[in-house]
Amino acid sequence: MPDILIYTSTICPYCIMAKRLLDKKGAHYKELNVDTDPKLREEMMQRTKRRTVPQIYINNYHVGGFDDLHALETSKELDLLLATA
C-alpha cells in the first residue's frame, strides 16, 4: 500500500466521505486534523496552495479534495494509485 496523507477537519462532511471511500478500499492513511493545530492548516496551505479540506496525498501525488478522489474512483484510476508500493 502507498503512503496516504489526508488533511481533515472535524465537522467536514467531505472529509468523512473521503475517509469512508479510503476505508472501503482497505487503504491505510495518516490523518492530520487541521482543527487541532493551526500550524497544520498553514502547512497544508503552503503545500497544496488550497485552503479547503480534505486535501489528499497518495505517495507524493496530490490528489486534491474529495471530488478529485471520487473522480479517480469513478475512472478506476484510484485502484491503480492504491496498488503502488
PDB file of N, CA, C and O in Angstrom:
ATOM      1  N   MET A   1       0.838  -1.192   0.000  1.00  0.00           N
ATOM      2  CA  MET A   1       0.000   0.000   0.000  1.00  0.00           C
ATOM      3  C   MET A   1       0.879   1.250   0.000  1.00  0.00           C
ATOM      4  O   MET A   1       1.944   1.277   0.617  1.00  0.00           O
ATOM      5  N   PRO A   2       0.423   2.260  -0.688  1.00  0.00           N
ATOM      6  CA  PRO A   2       1.169   3.521  -0.704  1.00  0.00           C
ATOM      7  C   PRO A   2       0.975   4.309   0.585  1.00  0.00           C
ATOM      8  O   PRO A   2       0.095   4.007   1.392  1.00  0.00           O
ATOM      9  N   ASP A   3       1.811   5.322   0.761  1.00  0.00           N
ATOM     10  CA  ASP A   3       1.625   6.248   1.876  1.00  0.00           C
ATOM     11  C   ASP A   3       0.515   7.219   1.503  1.00  0.00           C
ATOM     12  O   ASP A   3       0.568   7.856   0.451  1.00  0.00           O
ATOM     13  N   ILE A   4      -0.482   7.332   2.362  1.00  0.00           N
ATOM     14  CA  ILE A   4      -1.609   8.231   2.122  1.00  0.00           C
ATOM     15  C   ILE A   4      -1.688   9.202   3.287  1.00  0.00           C
ATOM     16  O   ILE A   4      -1.655   8.810   4.453  1.00  0.00           O
ATOM     17  N   LEU A   5      -1.793  10.472   2.942  1.00  0.00           N
ATOM     18  CA  LEU A   5      -1.928  11.533   3.931  1.00  0.00           C
ATOM     19  C   LEU A   5      -3.179  12.317   3.590  1.00  0.00           C
ATOM     20  O   LEU A   5      -3.391  12.689   2.435  1.00  0.00           O
ATOM     21  N   ILE A   6      -4.007  12.570   4.591  1.00  0.00           N
ATOM     22  CA  ILE A   6      -5.226  13.327   4.373  1.00  0.00           C
ATOM     23  C   ILE A   6      -5.354  14.397   5.449  1.00  0.00           C
ATOM     24  O   ILE A   6      -5.408  14.100   6.642  1.00  0.00           O
ATOM     25  N   TYR A   7      -5.402  15.645   5.001  1.00  0.00           N
ATOM     26  CA  TYR A   7      -5.666  16.765   5.899  1.00  0.00           C
ATOM     27  C   TYR A   7      -7.180  16.881   6.041  1.00  0.00           C
ATOM     28  O   TYR A   7      -7.898  16.903   5.041  1.00  0.00           O
ATOM     29  N   THR A   8      -7.667  16.955   7.276  1.00  0.00           N
ATOM     30  CA  THR A   8      -9.102  16.985   7.532  1.00  0.00           C
ATOM     31  C   THR A   8      -9.443  18.041   8.577  1.00  0.00           C
ATOM     32  O   THR A   8      -8.565  18.650   9.189  1.00  0.00           O
ATOM     33  N   SER A   9     -10.745  18.238   8.758  1.00  0.00           N
ATOM     34  CA  SER A   9     -11.244  18.979   9.914  1.00  0.00           C
ATOM     35  C   SER A   9     -12.394  18.168  10.508  1.00  0.00           C
ATOM     36  O   SER A   9     -12.939  17.275   9.860  1.00  0.00           O
ATOM     37  N   THR A  10     -12.744  18.484  11.719  1.00  0.00           N
ATOM     38  CA  THR A  10     -13.680  17.661  12.480  1.00  0.00           C
ATOM     39  C   THR A  10     -15.075  17.612  11.889  1.00  0.00           C
ATOM     40  O   THR A  10     -15.669  16.536  11.822  1.00  0.00           O
ATOM     41  N   ILE A  11     -15.618  18.745  11.458  1.00  0.00           N
ATOM     42  CA  ILE A  11     -17.020  18.767  11.029  1.00  0.00           C
ATOM     43  C   ILE A  11     -17.197  18.788   9.515  1.00  0.00           C
ATOM     44  O   ILE A  11     -18.264  19.159   9.025  1.00  0.00           O
ATOM     45  N   CYS A  12     -16.193  18.406   8.788  1.00  0.00           N
ATOM     46  CA  CYS A  12     -16.216  18.454   7.321  1.00  0.00           C
ATOM     47  C   CYS A  12     -16.857  17.191   6.738  1.00  0.00           C
ATOM     48  O   CYS A  12     -16.297  16.103   6.874  1.00  0.00           O
ATOM     49  N   PRO A  13     -18.026  17.316   6.087  1.00  0.00           N
ATOM     50  CA  PRO A  13     -18.660  16.132   5.514  1.00  0.00           C
ATOM     51  C   PRO A  13     -17.850  15.523   4.371  1.00  0.00           C
ATOM     52  O   PRO A  13     -17.892  14.310   4.165  1.00  0.00           O
ATOM     53  N   TYR A  14     -17.115  16.350   3.626  1.00  0.00           N
ATOM     54  CA  TYR A  14     -16.303  15.813   2.534  1.00  0.00           C
ATOM     55  C   TYR A  14     -15.118  15.014   3.066  1.00  0.00           C
ATOM     56  O   TYR A  14     -14.681  14.047   2.442  1.00  0.00           O
ATOM     57  N   CYS A  15     -14.606  15.421   4.214  1.00  0.00           N
ATOM     58  CA  CYS A  15     -13.539  14.653   4.862  1.00  0.00           C
ATOM     59  C   CYS A  15     -14.050  13.277   5.269  1.00  0.00           C
ATOM     60  O   CYS A  15     -13.377  12.265   5.072  1.00  0.00           O
ATOM     61  N   ILE A  16     -15.239  13.260   5.832  1.00  0.00           N
ATOM     62  CA  ILE A  16     -15.849  11.995   6.249  1.00  0.00           C
ATOM     63  C   ILE A  16     -16.053  11.086   5.039  1.00  0.00           C
ATOM     64  O   ILE A  16     -15.758   9.893   5.097  1.00  0.00           O
ATOM     65  N   MET A  17     -16.558  11.652   3.945  1.00  0.00           N
ATOM     66  CA  MET A  17     -16.787  10.840   2.738  1.00  0.00           C
ATOM     67  C   MET A  17     -15.473  10.333   2.156  1.00  0.00           C
ATOM     68  O   MET A  17     -15.404   9.197   1.686  1.00  0.00           O
ATOM     69  N   ALA A  18     -14.433  11.157   2.181  1.00  0.00           N
ATOM     70  CA  ALA A  18     -13.131  10.725   1.666  1.00  0.00           C
ATOM     71  C   ALA A  18     -12.575   9.580   2.500  1.00  0.00           C
ATOM     72  O   ALA A  18     -12.067   8.600   1.955  1.00  0.00           O
ATOM     73  N   LYS A  19     -12.672   9.702   3.820  1.00  0.00           N
ATOM     74  CA  LYS A  19     -12.176   8.628   4.690  1.00  0.00           C
ATOM     75  C   LYS A  19     -12.987   7.351   4.507  1.00  0.00           C
ATOM     76  O   LYS A  19     -12.430   6.254   4.530  1.00  0.00           O
ATOM     77  N   ARG A  20     -14.294   7.485   4.327  1.00  0.00           N
ATOM     78  CA  ARG A  20     -15.123   6.294   4.086  1.00  0.00           C
ATOM     79  C   ARG A  20     -14.720   5.590   2.802  1.00  0.00           C
ATOM     80  O   ARG A  20     -14.647   4.362   2.760  1.00  0.00           O
ATOM     81  N   LEU A  21     -14.456   6.365   1.751  1.00  0.00           N
ATOM     82  CA  LEU A  21     -14.048   5.764   0.491  1.00  0.00           C
ATOM     83  C   LEU A  21     -12.714   5.049   0.645  1.00  0.00           C
ATOM     84  O   LEU A  21     -12.550   3.927   0.166  1.00  0.00           O
ATOM     85  N   LEU A  22     -11.772   5.685   1.304  1.00  0.00           N
ATOM     86  CA  LEU A  22     -10.471   5.044   1.517  1.00  0.00           C
ATOM     87  C   LEU A  22     -10.608   3.817   2.411  1.00  0.00           C
ATOM     88  O   LEU A  22      -9.945   2.806   2.180  1.00  0.00           O
ATOM     89  N   ASP A  23     -11.463   3.895   3.428  1.00  0.00           N
ATOM     90  CA  ASP A  23     -11.715   2.732   4.289  1.00  0.00           C
ATOM     91  C   ASP A  23     -12.312   1.581   3.484  1.00  0.00           C
ATOM     92  O   ASP A  23     -11.928   0.423   3.650  1.00  0.00           O
ATOM     93  N   LYS A  24     -13.256   1.921   2.611  1.00  0.00           N
ATOM     94  CA  LYS A  24     -13.898   0.903   1.768  1.00  0.00           C
ATOM     95  C   LYS A  24     -12.876   0.190   0.886  1.00  0.00           C
ATOM     96  O   LYS A  24     -13.015  -0.995   0.585  1.00  0.00           O
ATOM     97  N   LYS A  25     -11.855   0.928   0.481  1.00  0.00           N
ATOM     98  CA  LYS A  25     -10.794   0.367  -0.351  1.00  0.00           C
ATOM     99  C   LYS A  25      -9.763  -0.393   0.476  1.00  0.00           C
ATOM    100  O   LYS A  25      -8.864  -1.025  -0.079  1.00  0.00           O
ATOM    101  N   GLY A  26      -9.890  -0.334   1.804  1.00  0.00           N
ATOM    102  CA  GLY A  26      -8.926  -1.008   2.664  1.00  0.00           C
ATOM    103  C   GLY A  26      -7.605  -0.264   2.763  1.00  0.00           C
ATOM    104  O   GLY A  26      -6.589  -0.841   3.150  1.00  0.00           O
ATOM    105  N   ALA A  27      -7.619   1.009   2.417  1.00  0.00           N
ATOM    106  CA  ALA A  27      -6.399   1.810   2.439  1.00  0.00           C
ATOM    107  C   ALA A  27      -6.123   2.322   3.849  1.00  0.00           C
ATOM    108  O   ALA A  27      -7.042   2.690   4.580  1.00  0.00           O
ATOM    109  N   HIS A  28      -4.874   2.339   4.209  1.00  0.00           N
ATOM    110  CA  HIS A  28      -4.442   2.893   5.494  1.00  0.00           C
ATOM    111  C   HIS A  28      -3.903   4.283   5.222  1.00  0.00           C
ATOM    112  O   HIS A  28      -3.146   4.487   4.273  1.00  0.00           O
ATOM    113  N   TYR A  29      -4.288   5.232   6.044  1.00  0.00           N
ATOM    114  CA  TYR A  29      -3.882   6.607   5.813  1.00  0.00           C
ATOM    115  C   TYR A  29      -3.538   7.276   7.136  1.00  0.00           C
ATOM    116  O   TYR A  29      -3.961   6.857   8.214  1.00  0.00           O
ATOM    117  N   LYS A  30      -2.751   8.331   6.998  1.00  0.00           N
ATOM    118  CA  LYS A  30      -2.434   9.174   8.151  1.00  0.00           C
ATOM    119  C   LYS A  30      -3.314  10.406   8.046  1.00  0.00           C
ATOM    120  O   LYS A  30      -3.301  11.105   7.032  1.00  0.00           O
ATOM    121  N   GLU A  31      -4.074  10.666   9.090  1.00  0.00           N
ATOM    122  CA  GLU A  31      -4.980  11.810   9.115  1.00  0.00           C
ATOM    123  C   GLU A  31      -4.380  12.929   9.960  1.00  0.00           C
ATOM    124  O   GLU A  31      -3.961  12.715  11.098  1.00  0.00           O
ATOM    125  N   LEU A  32      -4.347  14.121   9.382  1.00  0.00           N
ATOM    126  CA  LEU A  32      -3.897  15.303  10.108  1.00  0.00           C
ATOM    127  C   LEU A  32      -5.081  16.251  10.207  1.00  0.00           C
ATOM    128  O   LEU A  32      -5.500  16.835   9.208  1.00  0.00           O
ATOM    129  N   ASN A  33      -5.617  16.404  11.407  1.00  0.00           N
ATOM    130  CA  ASN A  33      -6.771  17.264  11.625  1.00  0.00           C
ATOM    131  C   ASN A  33      -6.288  18.694  11.841  1.00  0.00           C
ATOM    132  O   ASN A  33      -5.628  18.995  12.835  1.00  0.00           O
ATOM    133  N   VAL A  34      -6.626  19.570  10.897  1.00  0.00           N
ATOM    134  CA  VAL A  34      -6.134  20.951  10.958  1.00  0.00           C
ATOM    135  C   VAL A  34      -6.801  21.754  12.063  1.00  0.00           C
ATOM    136  O   VAL A  34      -6.345  22.850  12.389  1.00  0.00           O
ATOM    137  N   ASP A  35      -7.874  21.227  12.648  1.00  0.00           N
ATOM    138  CA  ASP A  35      -8.523  21.905  13.777  1.00  0.00           C
ATOM    139  C   ASP A  35      -7.690  21.816  15.053  1.00  0.00           C
ATOM    140  O   ASP A  35      -7.815  22.662  15.938  1.00  0.00           O
ATOM    141  N   THR A  36      -6.857  20.812  15.148  1.00  0.00           N
ATOM    142  CA  THR A  36      -6.118  20.571  16.379  1.00  0.00           C
ATOM    143  C   THR A  36      -4.856  21.415  16.517  1.00  0.00           C
ATOM    144  O   THR A  36      -4.339  21.594  17.620  1.00  0.00           O
ATOM    145  N   ASP A  37      -4.357  21.937  15.383  1.00  0.00           N
ATOM    146  CA  ASP A  37      -3.115  22.691  15.414  1.00  0.00           C
ATOM    147  C   ASP A  37      -3.095  23.672  14.244  1.00  0.00           C
ATOM    148  O   ASP A  37      -3.061  23.245  13.089  1.00  0.00           O
ATOM    149  N   PRO A  38      -3.116  24.968  14.517  1.00  0.00           N
ATOM    150  CA  PRO A  38      -3.101  25.959  13.432  1.00  0.00           C
ATOM    151  C   PRO A  38      -1.901  25.802  12.488  1.00  0.00           C
ATOM    152  O   PRO A  38      -1.981  26.168  11.315  1.00  0.00           O
ATOM    153  N   LYS A  39      -0.805  25.264  12.995  1.00  0.00           N
ATOM    154  CA  LYS A  39       0.371  25.058  12.146  1.00  0.00           C
ATOM    155  C   LYS A  39       0.095  24.027  11.057  1.00  0.00           C
ATOM    156  O   LYS A  39       0.659  24.109   9.966  1.00  0.00           O
ATOM    157  N   LEU A  40      -0.772  23.054  11.349  1.00  0.00           N
ATOM    158  CA  LEU A  40      -1.114  22.055  10.335  1.00  0.00           C
ATOM    159  C   LEU A  40      -1.866  22.690   9.174  1.00  0.00           C
ATOM    160  O   LEU A  40      -1.624  22.343   8.017  1.00  0.00           O
ATOM    161  N   ARG A  41      -2.776  23.618   9.469  1.00  0.00           N
ATOM    162  CA  ARG A  41      -3.502  24.299   8.387  1.00  0.00           C
ATOM    163  C   ARG A  41      -2.519  25.117   7.543  1.00  0.00           C
ATOM    164  O   ARG A  41      -2.609  25.121   6.315  1.00  0.00           O
ATOM    165  N   GLU A  42      -1.589  25.802   8.193  1.00  0.00           N
ATOM    166  CA  GLU A  42      -0.573  26.564   7.462  1.00  0.00           C
ATOM    167  C   GLU A  42       0.260  25.645   6.578  1.00  0.00           C
ATOM    168  O   GLU A  42       0.535  25.956   5.419  1.00  0.00           O
ATOM    169  N   GLU A  43       0.659  24.500   7.148  1.00  0.00           N
ATOM    170  CA  GLU A  43       1.438  23.521   6.389  1.00  0.00           C
ATOM    171  C   GLU A  43       0.652  23.062   5.167  1.00  0.00           C
ATOM    172  O   GLU A  43       1.191  23.000   4.062  1.00  0.00           O
ATOM    173  N   MET A  44      -0.634  22.738   5.371  1.00  0.00           N
ATOM    174  CA  MET A  44      -1.483  22.276   4.275  1.00  0.00           C
ATOM    175  C   MET A  44      -1.581  23.339   3.189  1.00  0.00           C
ATOM    176  O   MET A  44      -1.453  23.031   2.004  1.00  0.00           O
ATOM    177  N   MET A  45      -1.808  24.589   3.586  1.00  0.00           N
ATOM    178  CA  MET A  45      -1.974  25.666   2.616  1.00  0.00           C
ATOM    179  C   MET A  45      -0.674  25.932   1.850  1.00  0.00           C
ATOM    180  O   MET A  45      -0.707  26.218   0.653  1.00  0.00           O
ATOM    181  N   GLN A  46       0.451  25.841   2.526  1.00  0.00           N
ATOM    182  CA  GLN A  46       1.740  26.007   1.853  1.00  0.00           C
ATOM    183  C   GLN A  46       1.971  24.883   0.846  1.00  0.00           C
ATOM    184  O   GLN A  46       2.434  25.109  -0.272  1.00  0.00           O
ATOM    185  N   ARG A  47       1.643  23.693   1.265  1.00  0.00           N
ATOM    186  CA  ARG A  47       1.921  22.514   0.448  1.00  0.00           C
ATOM    187  C   ARG A  47       0.978  22.391  -0.739  1.00  0.00           C
ATOM    188  O   ARG A  47       1.405  22.029  -1.836  1.00  0.00           O
ATOM    189  N   THR A  48      -0.301  22.689  -0.530  1.00  0.00           N
ATOM    190  CA  THR A  48      -1.312  22.436  -1.565  1.00  0.00           C
ATOM    191  C   THR A  48      -1.743  23.686  -2.317  1.00  0.00           C
ATOM    192  O   THR A  48      -2.329  23.587  -3.395  1.00  0.00           O
ATOM    193  N   LYS A  49      -1.461  24.862  -1.761  1.00  0.00           N
ATOM    194  CA  LYS A  49      -1.951  26.134  -2.311  1.00  0.00           C
ATOM    195  C   LYS A  49      -3.477  26.201  -2.269  1.00  0.00           C
ATOM    196  O   LYS A  49      -4.092  26.934  -3.044  1.00  0.00           O
ATOM    197  N   ARG A  50      -4.080  25.439  -1.370  1.00  0.00           N
ATOM    198  CA  ARG A  50      -5.527  25.424  -1.182  1.00  0.00           C
ATOM    199  C   ARG A  50      -5.848  25.614   0.287  1.00  0.00           C
ATOM    200  O   ARG A  50      -5.034  25.320   1.163  1.00  0.00           O
ATOM    201  N   ARG A  51      -7.070  26.121   0.545  1.00  0.00           N
ATOM    202  CA  ARG A  51      -7.500  26.391   1.916  1.00  0.00           C
ATOM    203  C   ARG A  51      -8.512  25.370   2.433  1.00  0.00           C
ATOM    204  O   ARG A  51      -8.766  25.300   3.636  1.00  0.00           O
ATOM    205  N   THR A  52      -9.084  24.587   1.535  1.00  0.00           N
ATOM    206  CA  THR A  52     -10.186  23.702   1.907  1.00  0.00           C
ATOM    207  C   THR A  52      -9.695  22.299   2.244  1.00  0.00           C
ATOM    208  O   THR A  52      -8.645  21.855   1.778  1.00  0.00           O
ATOM    209  N   VAL A  53     -10.475  21.626   3.054  1.00  0.00           N
ATOM    210  CA  VAL A  53     -10.220  20.226   3.386  1.00  0.00           C
ATOM    211  C   VAL A  53     -11.354  19.384   2.820  1.00  0.00           C
ATOM    212  O   VAL A  53     -12.457  19.894   2.626  1.00  0.00           O
ATOM    213  N   PRO A  54     -11.111  18.132   2.556  1.00  0.00           N
ATOM    214  CA  PRO A  54      -9.844  17.430   2.724  1.00  0.00           C
ATOM    215  C   PRO A  54      -8.859  17.765   1.613  1.00  0.00           C
ATOM    216  O   PRO A  54      -9.240  18.209   0.530  1.00  0.00           O
ATOM    217  N   GLN A  55      -7.605  17.546   1.904  1.00  0.00           N
ATOM    218  CA  GLN A  55      -6.532  17.557   0.916  1.00  0.00           C
ATOM    219  C   GLN A  55      -5.831  16.220   1.070  1.00  0.00           C
ATOM    220  O   GLN A  55      -5.388  15.852   2.158  1.00  0.00           O
ATOM    221  N   ILE A  56      -5.739  15.505  -0.035  1.00  0.00           N
ATOM    222  CA  ILE A  56      -5.305  14.107   0.000  1.00  0.00           C
ATOM    223  C   ILE A  56      -4.054  13.928  -0.850  1.00  0.00           C
ATOM    224  O   ILE A  56      -3.975  14.401  -1.984  1.00  0.00           O
ATOM    225  N   TYR A  57      -3.085  13.235  -0.275  1.00  0.00           N
ATOM    226  CA  TYR A  57      -1.876  12.839  -0.985  1.00  0.00           C
ATOM    227  C   TYR A  57      -1.796  11.319  -0.993  1.00  0.00           C
ATOM    228  O   TYR A  57      -2.022  10.667   0.026  1.00  0.00           O
ATOM    229  N   ILE A  58      -1.475  10.769  -2.149  1.00  0.00           N
ATOM    230  CA  ILE A  58      -1.155   9.346  -2.259  1.00  0.00           C
ATOM    231  C   ILE A  58       0.277   9.298  -2.753  1.00  0.00           C
ATOM    232  O   ILE A  58       0.590   9.734  -3.860  1.00  0.00           O
ATOM    233  N   ASN A  59       1.141   8.756  -1.904  1.00  0.00           N
ATOM    234  CA  ASN A  59       2.588   8.901  -2.065  1.00  0.00           C
ATOM    235  C   ASN A  59       2.861  10.392  -2.178  1.00  0.00           C
ATOM    236  O   ASN A  59       2.433  11.142  -1.301  1.00  0.00           O
ATOM    237  N   ASN A  60       3.532  10.846  -3.182  1.00  0.00           N
ATOM    238  CA  ASN A  60       3.800  12.278  -3.311  1.00  0.00           C
ATOM    239  C   ASN A  60       2.839  12.954  -4.280  1.00  0.00           C
ATOM    240  O   ASN A  60       3.013  14.128  -4.605  1.00  0.00           O
ATOM    241  N   TYR A  61       1.836  12.231  -4.740  1.00  0.00           N
ATOM    242  CA  TYR A  61       0.870  12.762  -5.698  1.00  0.00           C
ATOM    243  C   TYR A  61      -0.266  13.472  -4.957  1.00  0.00           C
ATOM    244  O   TYR A  61      -0.940  12.869  -4.121  1.00  0.00           O
ATOM    245  N   HIS A  62      -0.471  14.741  -5.263  1.00  0.00           N
ATOM    246  CA  HIS A  62      -1.555  15.498  -4.643  1.00  0.00           C
ATOM    247  C   HIS A  62      -2.846  15.202  -5.408  1.00  0.00           C
ATOM    248  O   HIS A  62      -3.049  15.690  -6.520  1.00  0.00           O
ATOM    249  N   VAL A  63      -3.704  14.404  -4.800  1.00  0.00           N
ATOM    250  CA  VAL A  63      -4.986  14.056  -5.402  1.00  0.00           C
ATOM    251  C   VAL A  63      -5.887  15.277  -5.436  1.00  0.00           C
ATOM    252  O   VAL A  63      -6.543  15.541  -6.444  1.00  0.00           O
ATOM    253  N   GLY A  64      -5.922  16.018  -4.346  1.00  0.00           N
ATOM    254  CA  GLY A  64      -6.825  17.154  -4.194  1.00  0.00           C
ATOM    255  C   GLY A  64      -7.829  16.845  -3.105  1.00  0.00           C
ATOM    256  O   GLY A  64      -7.485  16.266  -2.075  1.00  0.00           O
ATOM    257  N   GLY A  65      -9.078  17.236  -3.338  1.00  0.00           N
ATOM    258  CA  GLY A  65     -10.133  17.031  -2.357  1.00  0.00           C
ATOM    259  C   GLY A  65     -10.974  15.804  -2.646  1.00  0.00           C
ATOM    260  O   GLY A  65     -10.599  14.942  -3.441  1.00  0.00           O
ATOM    261  N   PHE A  66     -12.134  15.743  -1.977  1.00  0.00           N
ATOM    262  CA  PHE A  66     -12.995  14.582  -2.148  1.00  0.00           C
ATOM    263  C   PHE A  66     -13.489  14.430  -3.578  1.00  0.00           C
ATOM    264  O   PHE A  66     -13.513  13.319  -4.107  1.00  0.00           O
ATOM    265  N   ASP A  67     -13.882  15.527  -4.210  1.00  0.00           N
ATOM    266  CA  ASP A  67     -14.367  15.427  -5.590  1.00  0.00           C
ATOM    267  C   ASP A  67     -13.318  14.811  -6.502  1.00  0.00           C
ATOM    268  O   ASP A  67     -13.641  14.012  -7.381  1.00  0.00           O
ATOM    269  N   ASP A  68     -12.068  15.185  -6.292  1.00  0.00           N
ATOM    270  CA  ASP A  68     -10.977  14.629  -7.089  1.00  0.00           C
ATOM    271  C   ASP A  68     -10.782  13.147  -6.792  1.00  0.00           C
ATOM    272  O   ASP A  68     -10.570  12.346  -7.703  1.00  0.00           O
ATOM    273  N   LEU A  69     -10.856  12.791  -5.519  1.00  0.00           N
ATOM    274  CA  LEU A  69     -10.736  11.390  -5.122  1.00  0.00           C
ATOM    275  C   LEU A  69     -11.866  10.565  -5.723  1.00  0.00           C
ATOM    276  O   LEU A  69     -11.640   9.466  -6.228  1.00  0.00           O
ATOM    277  N   HIS A  70     -13.077  11.097  -5.667  1.00  0.00           N
ATOM    278  CA  HIS A  70     -14.241  10.392  -6.226  1.00  0.00           C
ATOM    279  C   HIS A  70     -14.111  10.247  -7.740  1.00  0.00           C
ATOM    280  O   HIS A  70     -14.482   9.212  -8.295  1.00  0.00           O
ATOM    281  N   ALA A  71     -13.592  11.266  -8.409  1.00  0.00           N
ATOM    282  CA  ALA A  71     -13.380  11.176  -9.857  1.00  0.00           C
ATOM    283  C   ALA A  71     -12.386  10.071 -10.198  1.00  0.00           C
ATOM    284  O   ALA A  71     -12.566   9.350 -11.180  1.00  0.00           O
ATOM    285  N   LEU A  72     -11.336   9.939  -9.388  1.00  0.00           N
ATOM    286  CA  LEU A  72     -10.383   8.845  -9.595  1.00  0.00           C
ATOM    287  C   LEU A  72     -11.052   7.492  -9.396  1.00  0.00           C
ATOM    288  O   LEU A  72     -10.773   6.546 -10.133  1.00  0.00           O
ATOM    289  N   GLU A  73     -11.927   7.396  -8.411  1.00  0.00           N
ATOM    290  CA  GLU A  73     -12.650   6.153  -8.159  1.00  0.00           C
ATOM    291  C   GLU A  73     -13.559   5.827  -9.334  1.00  0.00           C
ATOM    292  O   GLU A  73     -13.612   4.678  -9.774  1.00  0.00           O
ATOM    293  N   THR A  74     -14.270   6.819  -9.846  1.00  0.00           N
ATOM    294  CA  THR A  74     -15.194   6.614 -10.963  1.00  0.00           C
ATOM    295  C   THR A  74     -14.453   6.154 -12.212  1.00  0.00           C
ATOM    296  O   THR A  74     -14.948   5.309 -12.958  1.00  0.00           O
ATOM    297  N   SER A  75     -13.271   6.710 -12.439  1.00  0.00           N
ATOM    298  CA  SER A  75     -12.494   6.362 -13.636  1.00  0.00           C
ATOM    299  C   SER A  75     -11.622   5.123 -13.426  1.00  0.00           C
ATOM    300  O   SER A  75     -10.873   4.732 -14.322  1.00  0.00           O
ATOM    301  N   LYS A  76     -11.717   4.511 -12.256  1.00  0.00           N
ATOM    302  CA  LYS A  76     -10.941   3.311 -11.893  1.00  0.00           C
ATOM    303  C   LYS A  76      -9.447   3.588 -11.725  1.00  0.00           C
ATOM    304  O   LYS A  76      -8.661   2.650 -11.595  1.00  0.00           O
ATOM    305  N   GLU A  77      -9.046   4.857 -11.726  1.00  0.00           N
ATOM    306  CA  GLU A  77      -7.636   5.192 -11.536  1.00  0.00           C
ATOM    307  C   GLU A  77      -7.217   5.106 -10.069  1.00  0.00           C
ATOM    308  O   GLU A  77      -6.034   4.944  -9.770  1.00  0.00           O
ATOM    309  N   LEU A  78      -8.176   5.213  -9.160  1.00  0.00           N
ATOM    310  CA  LEU A  78      -7.835   5.143  -7.738  1.00  0.00           C
ATOM    311  C   LEU A  78      -7.238   3.790  -7.396  1.00  0.00           C
ATOM    312  O   LEU A  78      -6.271   3.715  -6.637  1.00  0.00           O
ATOM    313  N   ASP A  79      -7.792   2.732  -7.938  1.00  0.00           N
ATOM    314  CA  ASP A  79      -7.253   1.395  -7.675  1.00  0.00           C
ATOM    315  C   ASP A  79      -5.787   1.291  -8.121  1.00  0.00           C
ATOM    316  O   ASP A  79      -4.976   0.644  -7.458  1.00  0.00           O
ATOM    317  N   LEU A  80      -5.461   1.929  -9.239  1.00  0.00           N
ATOM    318  CA  LEU A  80      -4.069   1.901  -9.725  1.00  0.00           C
ATOM    319  C   LEU A  80      -3.155   2.655  -8.765  1.00  0.00           C
ATOM    320  O   LEU A  80      -2.053   2.197  -8.465  1.00  0.00           O
ATOM    321  N   LEU A  81      -3.609   3.802  -8.288  1.00  0.00           N
ATOM    322  CA  LEU A  81      -2.800   4.569  -7.334  1.00  0.00           C
ATOM    323  C   LEU A  81      -2.613   3.814  -6.027  1.00  0.00           C
ATOM    324  O   LEU A  81      -1.531   3.833  -5.440  1.00  0.00           O
ATOM    325  N   LEU A  82      -3.671   3.147  -5.574  1.00  0.00           N
ATOM    326  CA  LEU A  82      -3.587   2.418  -4.319  1.00  0.00           C
ATOM    327  C   LEU A  82      -2.764   1.146  -4.437  1.00  0.00           C
ATOM    328  O   LEU A  82      -2.298   0.616  -3.428  1.00  0.00           O
ATOM    329  N   ALA A  83      -2.581   0.653  -5.643  1.00  0.00           N
ATOM    330  CA  ALA A  83      -1.799  -0.566  -5.842  1.00  0.00           C
ATOM    331  C   ALA A  83      -0.306  -0.296  -5.862  1.00  0.00           C
ATOM    332  O   ALA A  83       0.489  -1.235  -5.815  1.00  0.00           O
ATOM    333  N   THR A  84       0.093   0.972  -5.932  1.00  0.00           N
ATOM    334  CA  THR A  84       1.516   1.292  -5.985  1.00  0.00           C
ATOM    335  C   THR A  84       2.148   1.053  -4.623  1.00  0.00           C
ATOM    336  O   THR A  84       1.527   1.255  -3.580  1.00  0.00           O
ATOM    337  N   ALA A  85       3.383   0.623  -4.664  1.00  0.00           N
ATOM    338  CA  ALA A  85       4.091   0.347  -3.405  1.00  0.00           C
ATOM    339  C   ALA A  85       4.885   1.516  -2.940  1.00  0.00           C
ATOM    340  O   ALA A  85       5.537   1.445  -1.898  1.00  0.00           O
TER     341      ALA A  85
END
